[in-house]
Amino acid sequence: MKIRTQGLVTALLFTAVALAATAIVDPKLYLDDIKFLASPELRGRVTGSPELEKAAAFIERDYRQFGIKPVGTSYLQPLQVTTDAALGKANRFSYTERGRLSKLRPEEFVPFNFSQTGKLAGAIVFAGYGITAPEYHYDDYAGIDVKGKIVLVLRHEPQEADPKSVFEGATNTQHAQFAAKATNAKLHGAIGVILVNDRANHPGAADELEKFGVTAGPTNAGIGFVQVTEAKVDKWFADAGKSLDQVEAEIDKDLKPQSFAFPDFLQIDANLDVERAVKTVHNVAAYIPGTSEEYVILGAHYDHLGLGGQYSLAPSLTGTVHPGADDNASGTAGVLELARAFAKEPRRKRGILFLNFAGEEQGLLGSAWYGDHPLLPLANAVAMINLDMIGRMRDNKLYLGGANSGTTFKATVEKLLPQFDLKVDYSGGPSEGSSDHTSFTAHQVPALFFFSGLHADYHKPSDTWDKIDAPAAAKLLGMVAAVAGALRDAPDRPAFVKPAAPSPHGGGDNPGPVSGYGPYFGSVPDFAEGIVGVKFADVRENSPAAKAGLKAGDIMVEFDGKALQNLYDFTYALRGKKPGDQVKIKVMRDGKPLETTATLSRRE
């Protein structure tokens, strides 16, 4: 009888919460928030900009007006981040050929935004396309020694005009990525990379330099990386008895490397100056306390891309405001309007912590910082709900990630779902593992991820407020309010369920910024700044990393004998291995080195 009564009360509670939540958010107020956050005045809210701080002040003002207090004395949690790179004033590039000094004009060379800054001098080795691809039995570095040398490499990859090529023709593989070429050169001992366009594969194309600041890559690749116009390197090849066009054609013909060392009379003397400013930015937090110390987190990131740059999907429009209406003014506005609604309710069993993160677009920096420096004990957080891109729902379809991370999550959602006329895809969609909720699951806080799907305007200047479907978003937020309310008031809290490693023939988590098939290691990266190596936020249960004795907090500094400076280095090194390979791992644990061996499994 008691069990039946408790079940009836619970059912009535769910129904009451759901019915109240259907009208909890006013679409007009929601859209007004987005209009301001995505306005020209805020210039895309890039992390480190004055405009991001204006957005933070707007968020703080709303919390004050709602009567929601900060945690402690301030709504703002400061953290330091390295902002986007800028060209410094000390860039120069000259070379000596047969004793004659030549200087390049600024329009004839450009360092990349991920280039290491400083002097770049020495002899040159031509290393083809700069690719090592064991899966294709291709290696531009075979038979040449580039240690302490500068490598000159071609853009893209061979056989681009051949759709039957192992390099997949014009589509390009991951080996064509600039960051991959930088890492491969570094792992072979080179001190710098000079990139030139591959005109043989692109006849008639202008010999244009890459626009500075638009290239994806690490903050600092740990190696100098500069592009030079083809016109300047043609004479280098001629003096070496070669022809750049002929060399490219020979590689294309049979995929046999044509790498060689330039004569010693050719020497580079350059200085690459890439400025990276460290600035203080802020997470914004406000708290409605409950009658207990437990609480639910409602969070969203409020930064975006500013004027574009390396994460823009319209790189030719870098310099144009990327408003970020859906990504993620939509989620930020959702947190604010839910705060407005919850602020009107009487005190309940658990509190609600509202969090707005900076630095998400640069790698979850704000949420990672919060996870390591929580304002309230994370042990008391019963759940985290993350809202990222919720403003353009189509056909009432909602992507919901993380439903398996808490024992009661799916049952809670399923009980509430009939009230909202929503179709739920529990996969979480294509952004399942790439938003701020992962910074909390890494600390064993169960987390749900609400997402309305990608679209053609993602990370482009066309992500504007007028494309937001405010009524649909309000309905989605009603669902969020119901779930948050149920978790806040439920008798028992959900237990965290740690994701297991994939089966030998199942799927697995991507270890870094590239996806695809291949070997699986099982580490979850921590995106904290200032780390040399790869810090683990978590290690998947039963994964190769776990079986090797690795754990959260370890910093991997070597993988298979190769020194690692950043996540890109690890991803590249892992991609060159096969399932079943044994690799030596070196990590730093509590400041002391630890060596172990991991046997890689399959990631599909």
Secondary structure by P-SEA (a helix, b strand, c coil): caaaaaaaaaaaaaaaaaaaacccccaaaaaaaaaaaacccccccccccaaaaaaaaaaaaaaaaacccccccccbbbbbbbcbbbbcccbbbbbbcccbbbbbccccccccccccccccbbbbbbccccccccccccccccccccccbbbbbbcccccccccccccccccccccccaaaaaaaaaaacccbbbbbbcccccccccccccccccccccccccbbbbbbccccaaaaaaaacccaaaaaaaaaaccccccccccccbbbbbbbbbbbbbbbbbbbbbbbccccccbbbbbbbcccccccccccccccccccccccccccaaaaaaaaaaaaaaaacccccbbbbbbbbccccccaaaaaaaaaccccccccccbbbbbcccccccccbbbbcccccccaaaaaaaaacccccccccccccccccccaaaaaaaacccbbbbbcccccccccccccccccaaaaaaaaaaaaaaaaaaaaccccccccccccccccccccccccccccccccccccccccccccccccccccccccccccccccccccccccccccccaaaaaaaaaaccccbbbbbbbbcccbbbbbbbbbbbcc
